[in-house]
Amino acid sequence: MDGRQFTGPVWPAAAEPGDIVSEESCDIVVIGAGIAGCTAAQAASENGASVICCEKFGTFSAHGIDIGSVGTRVQKAAGVEIDKALAARLIYEWGQQQANYHLIRTYVEKSGEVLDRYIDMAERDYGMTVTLNDDMTARADWNTLEDKYKQFQTAHLFNRTEGSPIRPSKWNAAFFVEMVCDSAKKNGARFRFNTTAEQLVKSGNTVTGVLVRDRDGLKKINARKGVILATGGITDNKEMIRAWCPAALRADKFENFPVGSNMGDGLVMGVMAGAAVSRCYPAPIIHPVNFSVLSPGMNTSWLTVNRDGRRFSSEMAYEPAVTNARLNAPGNVAWAIWDDDYKEHIKKQESRKARKLLENIDEGMARALESGEYVRCGSLEALASRIGVPADNLKATVDRYNGWCAKGEDGDFGVPPRFLSPVKKAPFYACKISAYLLSLPHGLHVDQNSQVLTENDEPIGGLFAVGNVQGDFFANSYPVTLPGTSHGRSITFGYLVGRALALGKTISEECSWDTWNTSGL
Ligand SMILES: Cc1cc2nc3c(=O)[nH]c(=O)nc-3n(C[C@H](O)[C@H](O)[C@H](O)COP(=O)(O)OP(=O)(O)OC[C@H]3O[C@@H](n4cnc5c(N)ncnc54)[C@H](O)[C@@H]3O)c2cc1C
C-alpha cells in the first residue's frame, strides 16, 4: 500500500491450524449478507452451486429505498428510454475517468435484464409491485439538463402489498433483500448468521476457502469454486476514512446500520491474501440530513454562502454536490439563503413537481422555524447577524447573485437559469447546509469480471468482490446521474458473479455487447 493508504494493524494474527474446531466444504462461499451478498447467494444457488453465506450479524443487512437499473420492463412500460452509452460515459466522467469503464458499462448494459428477473420474482412469488420512483433526486425531467446535471429515471421501488410474505419495513430495499435471501434458502443455500469471516485460505495463488468464527470457535469452510466478498464498504471504520477520504469525517451524521457492519473486513482480508486496494479515490454516498422541501441540497436550490458570507459552490440540488462543497468549507459551515418568494421559485425550479412540493409547505415552514432549523429575519443585515456572517459581504454576494438571476446566466458557477432564485423580497430566510454520510464504498481492485487483482493487475484465483467492497466502480463522488446505482450495481454484479461462478464461466464470456472489444481490459 502507498503512503496515502491505510496501513494500521486492524486484523488479528493469522489463526493457527490447531485452533480450527470444524471443517466443511461447498462450491461457493459468500461473505456478507447485504444486498450484494444475498443476491450473489441467490444467483449461485439458482444455478446449481452449493452455497454458504456467512454474516457477522444475526440477520441480513438492508437499507435505503431506490434500486437503480437501466432498461427494465417497468421503465419500458413507462416510456423511459435511456441512452446506455451516454449513461455509462456520464458515470465514468463523474469519477474523473479513474474507475473501470468496463464495469460501469456492464452495469448499464446488464442491470435491466438482471432486475427484470427479480421484478418477475417479486410479482410472481412475493406479492410485491415494482414502480419507478420520481421523488427527490429521481426527477422525471432532469435528463434534459446539460450533461453534468443530467439524471435519468432509474430508481425502482419494490413495494409490499397486503398478503405479501415479506415483512414490513421502512426501507423498500429490505423487501428485495428478504426476497433474495428467502429464494436462496429455497435453492439450498445455507446462511450462517453470527459468523464472522476472519481470514481467506489460499493454495498458491488461489483462494480455496475462508476461516470464520462463531460462538463455537474458528471454523474452516472450503470453497471448490470460489469466494465472493460482499462485506460492504468502510463506512464504520473511522481510521480508514481518515486515511482515504478524510472530508467524509466532517459530515454531521453517520448512520450506517448495523453499526460495525462496514469495517472494511473484506478489504483487509483481500489485502492479506495479496490483493490491491482500488486506486480510485473513494466516492462517499452523502446527502443532506433533512429532506424537507426548502432545506438545501435535495429538492430545491438556493444561494449558498460560506462563513465569510461569500458564494462558494454551484447550488444545484444534485445530491451530493452541495454537501461535498460544504464538507470543504472553512469552519465546516455554510448557509442557504432565500427570500419570501420561495413558492414562486419552487414553481420555476420544479414545474412538474411543484404541486407536490408545495402541498404541506406552510406547515413545514412553521415547524422548521420553530425548531430553529430555518432562521427568518426582516433584513439581510439582521439575517447576517443571526447566522454570524459579515453583513457587508452577504449583501455584496446577494447583489452579485441577483445580477446573474436578472441576466439568466450564472457567470460564476453555471447554475442553469431555471434554478437561479433571486433574494429580493423580505423577510429573508437561512438554513444550514447539512451533510449525512450514508455509505462509503471503497474496496478492492478488480477486473471486468469483478475478480480481485494484485498490485500487478494479476487475478487472484477464486476471489471475487461485489457490492461496496468491489472497487473501481465509483470514484471521487457518488454519481446520481443514475439514482439508485449503489444498490443497482450490488445486485447486478452480485447476480452476474454468482451465476458465472456457479456455471464455471466469467462475466465477460456472457456479457459482450455490440462493438465492445473485451481484449486489453
Ligand atoms: C440509510 C441508508 C439509505 C440508503 N439509501 C440508498 C438508496 O436509496 N439507494 C441506493 O442505491 N443506496 C442506498 N444506500 C447505500 C446502500 O444501502 C449501500 O451502498 C449498500 O447496502 C451496499 O451493499 P453491500 O451488500 O455492499 O453492503 P452491506 O449492505 O453493508 O452488507 C455487507 C454485509 O456484510 C457483513 N459483513 C461485513 N464484514 C463481515 C465479515 N467479516 N464476516 C461476515 N459478514 C461480514 C455486514 O455485517 C453486512 O451485513 C443507503 C444506505 C443507508 C445507510
The ligand as a Tripos MOL2 file, in Angstrom:
@<TRIPOS>MOLECULE
LIG
   53    58     1     0     0
SMALL
NO_CHARGES

@<TRIPOS>ATOM
      1 C1        -29.8140    4.9060    5.4580 C.3       1 LIG1
      2 C2        -29.2830    4.4790    4.1160 C.ar      1 LIG1
      3 C3        -30.0330    4.7320    2.9660 C.ar      1 LIG1
      4 C4        -29.5470    4.3430    1.7150 C.ar      1 LIG1
      5 N1        -30.3200    4.5620    0.5990 N.ar      1 LIG1
      6 C5        -29.9200    4.0630   -0.6020 C.ar      1 LIG1
      7 C6        -30.7890    4.1270   -1.7380 C.ar      1 LIG1
      8 O1        -31.9400    4.5750   -1.6660 O.2       1 LIG1
      9 N2        -30.3060    3.6440   -2.9140 N.ar      1 LIG1
     10 C7        -29.0520    3.1030   -3.0470 C.ar      1 LIG1
     11 O2        -28.6880    2.6730   -4.1380 O.2       1 LIG1
     12 N3        -28.2250    3.0350   -1.9770 N.ar      1 LIG1
     13 C8        -28.6370    3.4720   -0.7620 C.ar      1 LIG1
     14 N4        -27.8210    3.3550    0.3400 N.ar      1 LIG1
     15 C9        -26.4940    2.7270    0.1770 C.3       1 LIG1
     16 C10       -26.6350    1.2230    0.0850 C.3       1 LIG1
     17 O3        -27.5690    0.7450    1.0290 O.3       1 LIG1
     18 C11       -25.3070    0.5140    0.2770 C.3       1 LIG1
     19 O4        -24.3900    1.0340   -0.6260 O.3       1 LIG1
     20 C12       -25.4880   -0.9970    0.0750 C.3       1 LIG1
     21 O5        -26.1380   -1.5250    1.1990 O.3       1 LIG1
     22 C13       -24.1990   -1.7380   -0.1370 C.3       1 LIG1
     23 O6        -24.4960   -3.1080   -0.1590 O.3       1 LIG1
     24 P1        -23.4240   -4.2030    0.2490 P.3       1 LIG1
     25 O7        -24.1320   -5.5180    0.1320 O.co2     1 LIG1
     26 O8        -22.1810   -3.9820   -0.4930 O.co2     1 LIG1
     27 O9        -23.0650   -3.8870    1.7690 O.3       1 LIG1
     28 P2        -23.9090   -4.0070    3.0890 P.3       1 LIG1
     29 O10       -25.3450   -3.7920    2.8350 O.co2     1 LIG1
     30 O11       -23.2600   -3.1400    4.0860 O.co2     1 LIG1
     31 O12       -23.7330   -5.5400    3.5140 O.3       1 LIG1
     32 C14       -22.4770   -6.0490    3.9220 C.3       1 LIG1
     33 C15       -22.7280   -7.1790    4.8880 C.3       1 LIG1
     34 O13       -21.5040   -7.8530    5.1640 O.3       1 LIG1
     35 C16       -21.4270   -8.1600    6.5400 C.3       1 LIG1
     36 N5        -20.0200   -8.3490    6.9240 N.ar      1 LIG1
     37 C17       -19.0430   -7.4120    6.9540 C.ar      1 LIG1
     38 N6        -17.8820   -7.9580    7.3460 N.ar      1 LIG1
     39 C18       -18.1290   -9.2750    7.5520 C.ar      1 LIG1
     40 C19       -17.3140  -10.3650    7.9760 C.ar      1 LIG1
     41 N7        -16.0220  -10.2340    8.2800 N.pl3     1 LIG1
     42 N8        -17.8960  -11.5910    8.0780 N.ar      1 LIG1
     43 C20       -19.2220  -11.7670    7.8050 C.ar      1 LIG1
     44 N9        -20.0250  -10.7600    7.4280 N.ar      1 LIG1
     45 C21       -19.4900   -9.5240    7.2860 C.ar      1 LIG1
     46 C22       -22.0810   -6.9530    7.1980 C.3       1 LIG1
     47 O14       -22.4770   -7.2250    8.5250 O.3       1 LIG1
     48 C23       -23.2360   -6.6680    6.2460 C.3       1 LIG1
     49 O15       -24.3890   -7.4040    6.6050 O.3       1 LIG1
     50 C24       -28.2770    3.7260    1.6080 C.ar      1 LIG1
     51 C25       -27.5190    3.4760    2.7610 C.ar      1 LIG1
     52 C26       -28.0170    3.8430    4.0110 C.ar      1 LIG1
     53 C27       -27.1840    3.5410    5.2280 C.3       1 LIG1
@<TRIPOS>BOND
     1     1     2 1
     2     2     3 ar
     3     2    52 ar
     4     3     4 ar
     5     4     5 ar
     6     4    50 ar
     7     5     6 ar
     8     6     7 ar
     9     6    13 1
    10     7     8 2
    11     7     9 ar
    12     9    10 ar
    13    10    11 2
    14    10    12 ar
    15    12    13 ar
    16    13    14 ar
    17    14    15 1
    18    14    50 ar
    19    15    16 1
    20    16    17 1
    21    16    18 1
    22    18    19 1
    23    18    20 1
    24    20    21 1
    25    20    22 1
    26    22    23 1
    27    23    24 1
    28    24    25 2
    29    24    26 1
    30    24    27 1
    31    27    28 1
    32    28    29 2
    33    28    30 1
    34    28    31 1
    35    31    32 1
    36    32    33 1
    37    33    34 1
    38    33    48 1
    39    34    35 1
    40    35    36 1
    41    35    46 1
    42    36    37 ar
    43    36    45 ar
    44    37    38 ar
    45    38    39 ar
    46    39    40 ar
    47    39    45 ar
    48    40    41 1
    49    40    42 ar
    50    42    43 ar
    51    43    44 ar
    52    44    45 ar
    53    46    47 1
    54    46    48 1
    55    48    49 1
    56    50    51 ar
    57    51    52 ar
    58    52    53 1
@<TRIPOS>SUBSTRUCTURE
     1 LIG1         1 GROUP 0 **** ****
